């Protein structure tokens, strides 16, 4: 019994160290997309470089939820990719569309003519999401940013005044596990910023789990 307790204490200590290491080496996402490294009219998914492993832009469409028979469920909808609209979402110089200079100086994401679905490669717990509006007074007095779950259902809605010139919009109180964001049509948006809370690196988590598995193995051997 003394040997078992000693082994358990040692393993618990190792596991605690591993968890502390996971916390100390935690990583998060903090990136701003300014879209200025490419020519106006470039596909947005090509314009963001290495960030394309995290983010994808597509034309957005609202769909009916369907029951097991394939019939629409009244009052239930979800957002997805508009496959009927084949033109890619682009980044462009707003001046080319009779508007003013982009806030970042060259290009902005073209959300002026239809809603855009900004999807993440894995659900994220966002600590902050923001963007800057083009330098015109185009847009609606009130527009909505929609935060979606993995099924495309709206879990949070945030309203903002879209017809302000060059205004900065930021949300910090966001639900966990967001899979996509719908950016409303009406205006170019620029300097799209995505930040997440830090998460443990996989290697550190694996080490911590290994410690817990070891505890179980020791207990089983002693009871055998």
Backbone bond lengths (Angstrom), bond angles and torsions (degrees), N, CA, C in turn:
res aa  C-N    CA-C-N  psi(-1)  N-CA   C-N-CA  omega(-1)  CA-C   N-CA-C  phi
1 X - - - 1.468 - - 1.521 110.70 -
2 X 1.347 115.45 -40.84 1.460 118.89 179.38 1.525 110.50 -63.30
3 X 1.361 114.70 -39.90 1.476 118.83 179.80 1.524 110.52 -65.09
4 X 1.347 116.90 -41.30 1.458 121.01 179.19 1.523 110.93 -62.83
5 X 1.332 116.17 -46.28 1.458 119.35 179.67 1.516 111.58 -60.95
6 X 1.330 114.73 -40.00 1.468 119.02 178.29 1.518 110.99 -62.92
7 X 1.359 115.44 -43.33 1.471 119.68 179.74 1.523 111.24 -65.16
8 X 1.337 115.16 -41.35 1.464 118.53 179.59 1.519 111.33 -64.00
9 X 1.337 115.67 -43.16 1.460 118.65 179.22 1.521 111.22 -62.13
10 X 1.320 115.91 -40.22 1.466 119.61 -179.78 1.524 111.16 -65.54
11 X 1.348 115.78 -41.83 1.454 119.53 -178.66 1.522 111.50 -70.01
12 X 1.348 115.82 -39.66 1.458 119.32 176.19 1.517 110.98 -61.63
13 X 1.312 116.24 -39.20 1.463 119.83 178.27 1.517 110.36 -64.08
14 X 1.344 116.61 -41.74 1.465 120.28 179.41 1.521 110.87 -65.08
15 X 1.344 115.77 -39.64 1.465 119.90 178.86 1.522 111.03 -64.99
16 X 1.320 116.53 -42.11 1.470 120.48 177.84 1.515 110.74 -60.40
17 X 1.336 115.91 -40.94 1.465 119.62 178.01 1.521 110.25 -63.15
18 X 1.359 115.39 -41.85 1.467 119.51 179.99 1.518 111.16 -62.63
19 X 1.354 116.28 -43.48 1.470 119.58 178.71 1.511 111.41 -64.72
20 X 1.317 116.76 -38.68 1.465 120.62 176.80 1.517 110.23 -63.73
21 X 1.330 115.43 -39.03 1.468 119.74 178.34 1.514 110.62 -64.82
22 X 1.361 115.74 -40.42 1.465 119.39 178.10 1.507 110.76 -59.14
23 X 1.351 116.41 -44.07 1.454 121.01 179.38 1.519 111.30 -65.89
24 X 1.337 116.09 -41.21 1.463 120.04 -177.01 1.518 111.50 -67.91
25 X 1.364 115.95 -30.56 1.457 119.61 -177.51 1.529 111.35 -105.73
26 X 1.339 116.95 23.57 1.446 120.46 -179.57 1.523 110.85 -63.31
27 X 1.333 115.30 147.13 1.453 120.84 -179.52 1.527 108.66 -125.05
28 X 1.303 116.80 152.71 1.449 122.24 177.14 1.519 109.61 -138.88
29 X 1.323 115.33 176.70 1.457 121.79 178.16 1.517 108.27 -109.41
30 X 1.311 116.05 132.62 1.459 121.50 177.10 1.519 106.82 -149.37
31 X 1.330 116.42 94.49 1.458 119.79 -174.39 1.523 111.02 -137.40
32 X 1.313 115.81 145.12 1.461 122.62 176.83 1.522 108.96 -120.61
33 X 1.314 116.92 127.07 1.460 122.67 179.84 1.528 108.71 -99.95
34 X 1.345 115.83 114.36 1.464 119.98 -178.56 1.524 112.54 -106.71
35 X 1.338 118.63 -13.50 1.467 124.28 169.72 1.534 114.19 66.34
36 X 1.316 118.40 19.86 1.466 120.10 -171.31 1.529 115.04 -99.57
37 X 1.329 117.83 0.72 1.470 119.87 -175.63 1.524 112.73 -89.76
38 X 1.336 118.00 4.61 1.463 122.08 -176.27 1.520 109.93 -131.91
39 X 1.328 114.86 172.82 1.460 120.25 178.52 1.520 110.84 -76.73
40 X 1.317 115.82 151.39 1.460 121.25 175.54 1.526 109.32 -58.08
41 X 1.334 116.40 135.52 1.458 121.36 -179.40 1.510 114.34 96.76
42 X 1.334 117.77 0.51 1.458 122.18 -179.46 1.531 111.05 -73.09
43 X 1.319 115.58 143.16 1.466 121.98 173.54 1.534 108.48 -53.07
44 X 1.321 116.66 129.48 1.467 120.36 -176.22 1.522 112.50 -59.91
45 X 1.334 117.07 -32.19 1.459 120.02 -178.44 1.527 112.46 -74.59
46 X 1.317 116.70 -18.79 1.464 120.93 173.96 1.526 110.61 -90.34
47 X 1.326 115.57 -22.72 1.466 120.49 -174.51 1.518 113.14 -77.76
48 X 1.343 118.15 -18.18 1.459 120.06 -172.51 1.522 113.60 -98.43
49 X 1.319 117.61 5.15 1.466 121.12 172.99 1.520 112.78 59.01
50 X 1.334 116.06 -131.59 1.462 121.56 -175.52 1.525 112.65 -65.42
51 X 1.327 117.03 -19.45 1.471 119.89 178.17 1.525 111.90 -66.98
52 X 1.342 117.47 -11.67 1.461 120.62 178.41 1.524 112.15 -65.85
53 X 1.329 117.44 -16.18 1.468 119.92 174.51 1.524 111.51 -75.30
54 X 1.311 117.07 -14.11 1.463 122.70 -179.25 1.520 112.03 -108.85
55 X 1.340 117.27 -39.84 1.461 122.70 -168.63 1.519 110.16 -124.29
56 X 1.338 116.38 145.96 1.456 121.26 171.86 1.527 108.67 -138.44
57 X 1.348 115.91 142.15 1.458 121.73 178.96 1.534 109.88 -112.81
58 X 1.328 115.80 131.23 1.469 121.69 176.74 1.523 108.91 -141.99
59 X 1.328 115.80 160.32 1.454 120.07 172.10 1.532 108.51 -67.62
60 X 1.316 116.53 135.38 1.459 121.66 -173.87 1.530 111.25 -101.00
61 X 1.331 114.19 148.99 1.465 120.03 177.60 1.521 109.01 -146.13
62 X 1.327 116.14 144.22 1.461 122.27 177.70 1.530 109.13 -91.79
63 X 1.341 115.93 127.26 1.454 122.10 -178.23 1.531 110.27 -116.75
64 X 1.337 115.70 155.42 1.462 120.87 170.98 1.523 109.50 -76.88
65 X 1.330 116.76 140.78 1.458 120.26 166.60 1.522 108.25 -71.37
66 X 1.334 116.71 143.05 1.455 120.95 -177.49 1.523 110.94 -113.97
67 X 1.327 116.03 146.97 1.458 119.83 175.86 1.519 110.00 -84.77
68 X 1.323 117.89 -175.06 1.470 121.64 -175.87 1.525 112.17 -63.33
69 X 1.323 117.32 -19.29 1.465 121.30 179.20 1.521 112.54 -93.69
70 X 1.349 115.93 0.67 1.449 119.54 -179.33 1.508 114.43 83.62
71 X 1.312 116.69 13.47 1.464 121.15 179.60 1.528 110.24 -97.11
72 X 1.326 117.83 145.86 1.469 120.99 179.45 1.522 111.84 -60.17
73 X 1.341 115.15 139.03 1.455 121.15 174.89 1.525 107.41 -91.45
74 X 1.312 118.19 119.23 1.475 120.05 -176.08 1.532 112.24 -55.21
75 X 1.310 114.87 129.75 1.460 120.91 174.66 1.517 115.52 77.56
76 X 1.350 118.18 5.28 1.461 120.53 -179.00 1.531 109.89 -118.44
77 X 1.310 115.72 124.02 1.458 121.10 -177.66 1.525 110.82 -136.95
78 X 1.324 115.50 165.88 1.457 121.34 174.32 1.525 108.82 -149.03
79 X 1.331 114.97 159.91 1.463 120.86 178.88 1.523 110.33 -98.63
80 X 1.337 115.24 147.30 1.450 120.79 176.96 1.518 110.33 -156.42
81 X 1.327 115.76 -169.47 1.466 121.65 -179.23 1.524 109.92 -80.99
82 X 1.310 115.74 133.11 1.464 121.58 177.60 1.530 108.34 -82.17
83 X 1.314 116.72 94.38 1.463 120.96 -177.82 1.523 112.30 -77.10
84 X 1.333 117.45 -12.59 1.465 120.36 177.84 1.527 111.57 -76.39
85 X 1.315 116.39 -22.98 1.465 121.64 -179.36 1.528 107.28 -101.79
86 X 1.330 116.03 104.99 1.462 120.75 -168.67 1.525 114.36 -86.41
87 X 1.332 118.82 -14.69 1.453 119.97 179.66 1.524 110.50 -72.21
88 X 1.329 115.37 135.67 1.463 120.52 -177.63 1.525 110.90 -70.55
89 X 1.315 115.40 152.59 1.465 120.61 168.50 1.528 107.32 -67.77
90 X 1.309 116.83 134.23 1.462 120.14 -175.66 1.529 111.88 -121.74
91 X 1.323 113.63 164.88 1.463 120.53 166.17 1.521 105.89 -107.34
92 X 1.316 116.31 143.29 1.459 118.83 -173.50 1.516 110.54 -154.68
93 X 1.323 114.07 160.82 1.460 121.28 173.50 1.531 107.72 -79.72
94 X 1.315 118.79 115.76 1.473 120.13 -178.36 1.522 113.19 -56.20
95 X 1.329 117.07 -24.99 1.466 119.98 178.63 1.518 110.80 -60.43
96 X 1.352 116.86 -32.76 1.463 120.77 178.94 1.517 112.23 -64.86
97 X 1.326 117.26 -14.37 1.461 122.04 -179.06 1.527 111.18 -112.91
98 X 1.339 116.44 21.72 1.448 120.88 178.29 1.511 114.05 74.87
99 X 1.333 116.41 20.97 1.457 120.59 179.35 1.526 109.26 -110.94
100 X 1.314 116.96 -168.33 1.460 120.39 -176.53 1.524 111.68 -98.91
101 X 1.316 115.81 176.39 1.449 122.79 -177.59 1.524 111.27 -57.09
102 X 1.329 116.17 141.10 1.465 120.71 176.28 1.526 110.60 -65.38
103 X 1.324 118.36 147.21 1.470 120.36 179.73 1.524 113.25 -54.84
104 X 1.349 118.13 -36.55 1.465 120.51 -179.71 1.522 112.14 -80.96
105 X 1.321 116.78 -8.63 1.454 119.98 174.73 1.507 115.62 115.38
106 X 1.361 118.79 -32.17 1.464 120.14 -176.59 1.527 110.93 -127.37
107 X 1.344 116.27 -76.54 1.460 120.79 -174.87 1.524 112.36 -107.59
108 X 1.338 114.53 162.81 1.464 122.75 171.18 1.524 107.03 -144.37
109 X 1.313 116.30 163.72 1.467 121.11 178.19 1.523 108.59 -74.52
110 X 1.329 115.90 129.02 1.461 120.34 -176.41 1.525 110.57 -83.91
111 X 1.306 115.57 94.35 1.466 121.93 173.39 1.527 109.69 -112.18
112 X 1.329 116.26 19.97 1.468 120.39 -173.50 1.524 112.92 -74.08
113 X 1.337 117.89 -28.25 1.463 119.60 -168.45 1.530 113.97 -117.29
114 X 1.300 117.21 6.06 1.456 120.88 176.61 1.517 109.94 179.24
115 X 1.326 117.93 153.25 1.467 119.83 -179.71 1.522 111.00 -66.20
116 X 1.315 115.38 147.64 1.467 121.39 -177.71 1.524 109.15 -119.68
117 X 1.347 114.73 133.19 1.452 121.75 177.09 1.528 108.85 -94.10
118 X 1.318 115.63 116.07 1.465 122.50 177.20 1.521 107.57 -101.27
119 X 1.334 116.87 100.58 1.459 122.10 -174.11 1.520 111.09 -99.33
120 X 1.334 116.45 148.52 1.457 122.61 176.75 1.524 109.74 -105.92
121 X 1.327 116.48 147.25 1.459 121.32 -177.97 1.518 111.77 -66.94
122 X 1.311 117.21 -23.04 1.462 123.26 175.90 1.518 107.60 -147.80
123 X 1.330 119.10 147.99 1.473 119.44 179.66 1.520 111.21 -57.09
124 X 1.328 116.01 137.98 1.460 122.06 -175.83 1.520 111.38 -120.28
125 X 1.320 115.23 145.15 1.455 120.99 168.18 1.527 106.53 -96.60
126 X 1.305 115.36 100.41 1.459 121.27 -173.16 1.524 110.81 -81.71
127 X 1.308 115.55 131.32 1.460 119.97 172.84 1.522 110.94 -91.71
128 X 1.341 116.46 -20.49 1.461 120.11 178.63 1.527 109.57 -163.11
129 X 1.330 115.73 143.24 1.461 122.47 172.89 1.518 107.42 -141.26
130 X 1.339 115.97 132.25 1.464 118.48 -178.18 1.522 111.00 -153.75
131 X 1.321 115.08 164.04 1.462 122.05 172.95 1.520 108.51 -159.37
132 X 1.341 115.75 168.80 1.458 122.04 178.37 1.519 109.26 -118.79
133 X 1.311 117.36 135.77 1.457 122.34 -178.68 1.522 111.55 -80.95
134 X 1.322 115.68 152.43 1.463 120.90 176.85 1.526 110.72 -57.88
135 X 1.319 115.20 160.56 1.468 121.29 -175.80 1.531 112.93 -86.18
136 X 1.335 115.17 59.56 1.466 120.96 172.79 1.529 107.31 -144.41
137 X 1.320 115.25 171.27 1.464 120.08 176.44 1.525 111.68 -100.13
138 X 1.334 117.40 17.45 1.462 120.00 172.80 1.535 109.24 -64.37
139 X 1.325 116.15 162.65 1.453 120.16 176.76 1.510 112.82 111.55
140 X 1.317 114.53 -179.37 1.454 121.86 -176.56 1.532 111.16 -98.06
141 X 1.324 117.54 150.47 1.470 119.36 176.06 1.524 112.25 -59.50
142 X 1.357 116.30 -30.53 1.459 120.12 177.01 1.523 108.96 -140.92
143 X 1.326 115.85 126.38 1.461 122.18 177.42 1.520 108.22 -134.19
144 X 1.336 115.99 160.42 1.459 120.55 -173.61 1.527 112.16 -118.06
145 X 1.328 115.62 135.14 1.458 123.25 166.19 1.521 106.58 -94.70
146 X 1.331 117.29 129.36 1.456 121.65 -176.91 1.523 109.84 -112.45
147 X 1.320 116.91 126.45 1.457 122.83 176.77 1.530 107.90 -102.59
148 X 1.345 116.60 128.00 1.459 121.98 -169.75 1.521 112.55 -115.11
149 X 1.342 115.13 152.37 1.458 120.22 171.77 1.525 109.43 -88.82
150 X 1.334 117.11 -173.07 1.461 121.23 -174.75 1.527 112.70 -66.05
151 X 1.325 118.00 -19.97 1.468 122.43 179.34 1.526 112.13 -92.64
152 X 1.323 116.67 0.82 1.455 120.22 -179.57 1.506 114.29 83.98
153 X 1.329 116.61 9.34 1.457 120.41 178.65 1.528 110.47 -84.18
154 X 1.301 116.32 145.04 1.463 121.71 179.70 1.524 109.48 -74.45
155 X 1.337 115.90 123.06 1.461 120.09 176.57 1.529 111.53 -107.85
156 X 1.328 116.77 -19.80 1.461 120.86 176.31 1.518 109.71 -152.00
157 X 1.308 115.57 144.80 1.460 122.63 177.14 1.519 108.93 -128.86
158 X 1.323 115.85 132.26 1.466 120.62 176.17 1.525 108.62 -126.67
159 X 1.317 115.61 129.18 1.462 121.03 -179.19 1.520 110.82 -97.89
160 X 1.329 115.55 149.47 1.458 120.50 177.76 1.520 108.64 -148.97
161 X 1.311 116.21 162.84 1.460 121.83 179.84 1.519 108.85 -88.47
162 X 1.335 115.58 104.68 1.456 121.11 -172.47 1.525 113.61 -78.87
163 X 1.325 117.86 -21.65 1.463 120.18 -174.43 1.530 113.13 -87.62
164 X 1.330 116.98 15.78 1.461 120.62 173.77 1.521 110.06 -87.07
165 X 1.311 116.86 144.69 1.460 121.49 -178.77 1.522 111.04 -87.27
166 X 1.336 115.98 121.73 1.461 120.85 174.69 1.515 114.92 67.25
167 X 1.335 117.72 18.36 1.464 120.62 -177.00 1.528 111.09 -73.21
168 X 1.321 115.07 148.78 1.458 122.25 177.79 1.517 109.34 -101.95
169 X 1.334 116.41 128.50 1.465 121.89 -179.30 1.519 108.66 -115.68
170 X 1.335 116.67 130.42 1.463 120.24 -177.96 1.522 110.41 -142.13
171 X 1.346 115.41 139.21 1.455 122.72 175.99 1.522 108.01 -126.16
172 X 1.322 116.44 131.77 1.464 121.06 -179.51 1.525 112.94 -117.69
173 X 1.314 118.08 -20.57 1.461 122.02 -177.85 1.521 108.25 -101.34
174 X 1.336 116.35 87.42 1.456 122.28 -170.42 1.524 109.89 -121.13
175 X 1.334 116.16 141.14 1.461 121.10 178.71 1.528 110.97 -62.06
176 X 1.322 116.33 156.91 1.463 121.63 179.90 1.535 110.65 -75.57
177 X 1.325 115.00 159.78 1.467 123.06 173.28 1.528 112.90 56.55
178 X 1.315 115.33 56.56 1.470 121.43 175.44 1.524 108.94 -86.82
179 X 1.339 115.99 126.64 1.463 120.81 -178.79 1.524 112.83 -98.11
180 X 1.323 117.24 -22.92 1.469 119.89 -178.22 1.521 109.56 -162.50
181 X 1.330 114.17 163.08 1.459 122.15 177.53 1.523 107.46 -132.22
182 X 1.322 117.16 135.18 1.461 121.28 173.93 1.522 108.40 -98.23
183 X 1.333 115.40 119.17 1.459 121.84 174.90 1.524 107.67 -94.05
184 X 1.326 118.71 125.22 1.461 120.47 -174.17 1.521 112.05 -72.56
185 X 1.324 115.25 156.17 1.462 120.36 176.78 1.521 110.29 -75.62
186 X 1.327 115.37 162.85 1.460 120.53 175.33 1.506 114.64 128.67
187 X 1.339 117.11 -21.86 1.456 118.26 -172.09 1.524 110.90 -160.98
188 X 1.327 117.26 151.22 1.463 121.82 169.59 1.535 108.59 -72.23
189 X 1.335 115.65 145.21 1.462 119.71 175.12 1.527 108.81 -125.63
190 X 1.316 115.73 150.26 1.455 120.76 -172.73 1.525 109.92 -138.01
191 X 1.348 114.94 166.28 1.469 121.80 177.22 1.527 110.91 47.16
192 X 1.326 115.66 55.07 1.464 121.61 179.60 1.528 108.37 -73.67
193 X 1.321 115.54 119.19 1.468 121.13 -174.57 1.524 110.45 -112.92
194 X 1.349 115.51 129.81 1.458 122.34 177.90 1.518 108.51 -124.50
195 X 1.328 116.64 127.35 1.466 120.76 176.71 1.521 108.77 -135.03
196 X 1.329 115.76 141.74 1.454 120.83 177.52 1.518 109.77 -121.50
197 X 1.318 114.52 161.34 1.456 119.61 170.54 1.523 108.39 -68.12
198 X 1.323 116.32 152.08 1.457 120.46 179.58 1.523 109.99 -65.23
199 X 1.333 115.12 141.22 1.464 121.34 176.49 1.517 108.58 -125.23
200 X 1.345 118.94 149.21 1.468 120.66 -178.64 1.516 111.51 -63.62
201 X 1.333 115.94 143.87 1.445 120.89 173.44 1.520 109.46 -66.07
202 X 1.341 119.50 143.85 1.461 121.94 -177.45 1.518 113.87 -55.11
203 X 1.336 118.27 -38.98 1.459 120.72 -177.75 1.521 111.15 -64.15
204 X 1.328 116.86 -37.73 1.463 120.51 179.73 1.512 110.78 -70.32
205 X 1.327 116.84 -40.23 1.458 120.27 178.20 1.526 110.16 -63.67
206 X 1.337 116.43 -42.60 1.458 120.26 -179.96 1.517 110.97 -60.79
207 X 1.312 117.38 -39.48 1.459 121.02 178.60 1.515 110.56 -63.99
208 X 1.309 117.28 -41.59 1.461 120.66 179.33 1.521 111.05 -64.75
209 X 1.329 116.73 -43.38 1.462 120.49 178.78 1.510 111.02 -63.48
210 X 1.360 116.84 -39.28 1.460 120.60 178.46 1.520 110.74 -58.52
211 X 1.323 117.41 -38.02 1.451 120.57 178.51 1.513 111.57 -63.29
212 X 1.358 116.54 -42.28 1.453 120.05 179.37 1.518 111.63 -66.58
213 X 1.321 117.82 -37.80 1.458 121.68 177.18 1.522 110.45 -63.87
214 X 1.322 116.23 -38.68 1.466 120.43 178.75 1.511 111.50 -62.33
215 X 1.326 116.73 -40.15 1.465 120.46 177.57 1.530 110.05 -58.33
216 X 1.329 116.69 -46.59 1.453 120.44 -179.77 1.528 112.45 -62.95
217 X 1.317 116.06 -40.18 1.453 120.37 -179.76 1.514 111.92 -64.88
218 X 1.332 117.31 -41.02 1.469 121.00 178.19 1.523 109.96 -62.63
219 X 1.333 117.45 -45.23 1.443 121.23 -178.71 1.518 111.28 -61.61
220 X 1.342 116.79 -42.26 1.458 119.65 -179.92 1.512 112.13 -65.11
221 X 1.309 117.20 -41.32 1.478 120.39 179.97 1.527 110.63 -63.64
222 X 1.327 117.62 -39.42 1.455 119.98 -177.94 1.524 112.16 -71.03
223 X 1.372 116.02 -31.35 1.460 118.06 -179.79 1.509 112.24 -80.27
224 X 1.339 116.42 -17.82 1.471 120.32 -177.51 1.534 111.48 -70.81
